[in-house]
Amino acid sequence: MSTALVVIDVQQGMFRDPLQPYRSDEMLARIRDLQDRARAEGVPVVTRSEEHTSELQSRLHLVCRLL
C-alpha cells in the first residue's frame, strides 16, 4: 500500500480577514510540519487548490459579512 500526504485547498486568500479561520497561525504551522515530516520520510506530498473568479470571491465575502 502506498502512502501520501494530501493537502487540499489551503490558499493565502483564506487567511485574510474576514475569512481567516480560528487559530490560523497554528493550523498553518501544523500543515507545514506535516509536509516537512512527510518529505523527510520520502512520503509524497500532493497539494490541490482551486482558483475562483473575482465575482465568486465577492459573493463569498458578502455571504461572510451577512453571517
C-alpha positions in Angstrom: 0.0 0.0 0.0 1.3 3.5 -0.9 1.2 6.4 1.4 1.0 10.1 0.6 0.1 13.4 2.3 -2.7 15.2 0.5 -3.2 18.9 1.3 -6.4 20.2 -0.2 -7.3 23.8 -0.9 -5.0 25.7 1.5 -4.6 29.1 -0.1 -3.3 32.5 1.0 -6.7 34.1 0.4 -8.4 32.0 3.1 -6.1 33.6 5.7 -7.2 37.1 5.1 -9.9 38.9 7.0 -12.9 38.3 7.2 -12.4 34.7 6.2 -9.5 33.9 8.4 -10.1 30.6 10.2 -9.8 30.2 14.0 -6.2 29.8 15.2 -5.0 30.1 11.6 -1.3 30.5 12.6 -1.4 27.3 14.5 -3.1 25.5 11.6 -0.5 26.7 9.1 2.3 25.6 11.4 0.8 22.1 11.7 0.3 21.8 7.9 4.0 22.9 7.3 5.2 20.5 10.0 3.3 17.6 8.4 4.7 18.4 4.9 8.2 18.7 6.3 7.9 15.4 8.1 6.4 13.6 5.1 9.2 14.8 2.8 11.9 13.9 5.3 10.5 10.3 5.3 10.3 10.2 1.5 6.5 10.4 1.5 5.0 12.2 -1.5 3.2 15.5 -0.7 0.3 16.3 -3.0 -1.4 19.7 -2.9 -4.7 20.6 -4.6 -6.2 24.1 -4.8 -8.8 25.8 -6.8 -9.0 29.3 -8.3 -12.1 31.3 -8.1 -13.2 34.2 -10.2 -13.3 37.7 -8.6 -17.1 37.6 -8.9 -17.3 34.4 -6.9 -14.9 35.9 -4.3 -17.0 39.0 -4.0 -20.1 36.9 -3.4 -18.3 34.8 -0.7 -17.2 37.9 1.1 -20.8 39.2 1.0 -22.0 36.0 2.5 -19.4 36.1 5.2 -20.4 39.6 6.1 -24.0 38.5 6.4 -23.2 35.7 8.7 
